[in-house]
């Protein structure tokens, strides 16, 4: 008997057909939906897609240039390439790191260390200031997530000669020293921003919108004359090497406008080389370092006494026997000058004579006068790190303190402030406000009467004669006025007999003053240490170039007679009271 084939009941067949129908309908719906999305884009999905692949791109623009008064470039920005990594797209593997490291000459271990940094930004900088060849090698690798950006880097054509004055910027493009920091708000450039859509390999597909307009920095024209700046730097460095000094500083001012024409400081640094910078060398010693001005303060002590009416230019002082007892201390001169008039006291830089002049005034009168010449105040130019000088309150002065203040000990000032004070002597008693920007007019302050300023200027001419302490500051054909200073430095045991500051402040031409120069050489150890021997020749060399470059006419031959030097008078005699 043949068995009958097995057949399902009708109700089971219906169920199978139903399930197959549902599956087919679902598949058809998916195909239709895919086709619809392909040809009819849903705005919601487009928006979500763009958010996922949209990137904000910053467009760097140039920082403003820094120019000297003649338009010579002291600082400028140039486009460079930089390499970075987008952490969300870069595939970290030994092979990709090896390729990237080889192209940029960076060890793989350093790349791994950079990638391991925890930052909020998805972008990690790898190398800045890459050469065009390096940038091309990286581009040729075609690595996903490796970014080649255009940025601007800062260049300083004058290098070390203007480093302290011009300053430098940090990695974020903000000024960190000198004019770069003082005028950072004007120089700073604001990067633009716009959003783009990129594919997975970071190829830009389309731009979306500009988010922020880029703003370039503004150019700044300084008062500096780079020709004089370089001359000052060269002479200062030469003297520092010749005398084996620890440091040195230089300031040159226009007596009428208050413009800073040159300002040099040593040790120096190269602003173009970030890796070799030594932080201590950043100090602009003309504004950051305070010192006791020594005998360079004596012209003002005499001016204060003349203004107070307690002496006249012809008053005579007996300085014999070469020292004076003040309280428990002796104030000494290097020679017994016997009788000197007021001009002779300044010409010979007599401590004994200056002490008698200082003690002829009430303490408050001398203090008020020193305060008026602003030795204890900060410069009106806001140099980074600048400090105010120190002038002790007169209520605490004894006779000895008043005497030592009179010849420049026990008070402190900066070289810039000292040079500024001398502009009042050069400018008929009026000190113009200082400026680091090129300008034609300025505010000013009267410090001395015109009559007294002229009297002091004439006395200072005698200092530069062959009978004074600064014969090496003379410039053939021009009348020069100035004052030397040789200051004993303070050490743990008190004032040192082996470590000094050599100072000179000079004005030229004395007939119609145009420039003031202040020079400081710190701790010269070879070839002398007196201000007249070490600092005065620096003044003469730079001032001579300035007078030539600015076409300042020489004085008449009869007004600029040079005498043969008297050897023992070449050195200064600025000794601290014992």
Buried (B, 14 or more C-beta within 10 A) or exposed (E): EEEEEEEEEEEEEEEEEEEEEEEEEEEEEEEEEEEEEEEEEEEEEEEEEEEEEEBEBBBBBBBBBBBBBEEBBBBBBEEBBBBBBBBEBBEEEEEBBEBBBEBBEBEBEBBEEBBEEEEEEBBBBBBBEBEEEBBEBBBEEEBEBBBBBEBBBBBBBBBBBBBBBBBBBEEEBBBBBBBBBBBBEEBBBBBBBBBBBBEEEBEEEEEEEEEEEBEBBBBBBBBBBBBBBBBBBBBBBEBBEBBEBBBBBBBBBBBBBBBBBBBBBBBBBBBBEEEEBEEEBBBBBBBBBBBBBBBBBBBBBBBBBBBBEBBEBEBEBEBEEBBBEBEEBEBBBBEEBEEBBBBBBBBBBBBBBBBBBBBBBEBEBBBBBBEBBBBBBBBBBEBBBBBBBEBBEBEEBEBBBBBBBBBBBBBBBBBBBBBBBBBBBBBBBBBBBBBBBBBEEBEBEBBBBEEBBBBBBBBBBBBBBEBBBBBBBBBEBBBBBBBBBBBBBEEEEEBBEEBBBBBBBBBBBBBEBBBBBBBBBBBBEEEBBBBBBBBBBBBBBBBBBBBEEEEBEBBEEEEBEEEEBEEEBBBBBBBBBE
